[in-house]
Amino acid sequence: MTSLPPLVSSSLEEVLDKDFNIVAYTLNKIVPVDELEAGIVVINELSKPMERKEIGLMIVELFSLTKRRKEDQLTLNMVVEAYGLRLGQYPADIVREVLTKWPDQSMWWPAWHELKEEIDWRNKRAKMKAALEKKLAPDRTQSVINQAIRKG
C-alpha cells in the first residue's frame, strides 16, 4: 500500500495459503513504534465504512438484481436491516465492490456468509492492520514464563 510509511510498507510480507490467497501479513524487519502507529492511522483512514444511506441503496440494488425465496415483508425488512448493520463494519470501497459484483457472479440473493467471505478475501488492509497491532502488543510469552518461574 503506497500511502503507508515506507518502512512499514517494505516490511510487510504476505502469508499465503495453499491456493495463494493472502491469509495474513507479517513484518520481516524491525519497525519503530511510531511508524507502526502511523501505519495503523493510514489503514484506518482508508478503511472507513460506507454511510448507512448508501449501504441501503446498495442493498436495494442487489435485491432488485437477484432472485430469492419468497418471504414476507417483515422478514425482508429484518434481512435488509441485519445486512446493513454488518456491512457498516467494513471498508466502504470493499463493500461497494462486493455488492456491485455479486449479481454478475450469481443470480441468487447471497447468504451473509457468502458476502463475508468475499469481503474478508478482499480486505487486505485488515490483515495488514492485524500484523501491525500484533507488533505493538507486548509479547506475553516471556511474562508468562517469568510468572511460572517465580511461582515454581
Phi, psi and omega in degrees: 000122190290334184273357175289155174306139186307318181293322177295311182301316182285344181269340182288129180235133181288141170251120186251150173271185183296340178264010179067027172274142177285119180254343180190177172230152171232164175255124184262006177223162173281129182237130179301150182305317182297327177289320177299314180297320178296323177297319179296319178299316180297314180299316179299319180296321182280351187246024181295142180286165179284150175295146182305320182297317179293321176301314179302316179295322179293321178294319178299317179297314178300316180301317183285341183258001182232162176261154177209166178289159182290125180224157178282166185299320179299315178298315179299319178299318180294320179298312180299317179296314181296315178297317180300316179297316182289319180295332179291357179263359185242161180300137184303315184297324181285317178300315180301314180297313182296313182292326180288321184278338186306310182298340178279340181253345179208141177273353185259147174301132184281143168289154179305318181304320180295316178295317181299318177301315180296317181294311182299322180298323181274342189275069179295328182298323179296322179291322177295315181299319179299320179294318179293317180295325178297321178292330179282333181287139179295145178284107185281346183302310183294322180292325176294318178298315180298318179296320179295321179294316181297323181283334185276000000 
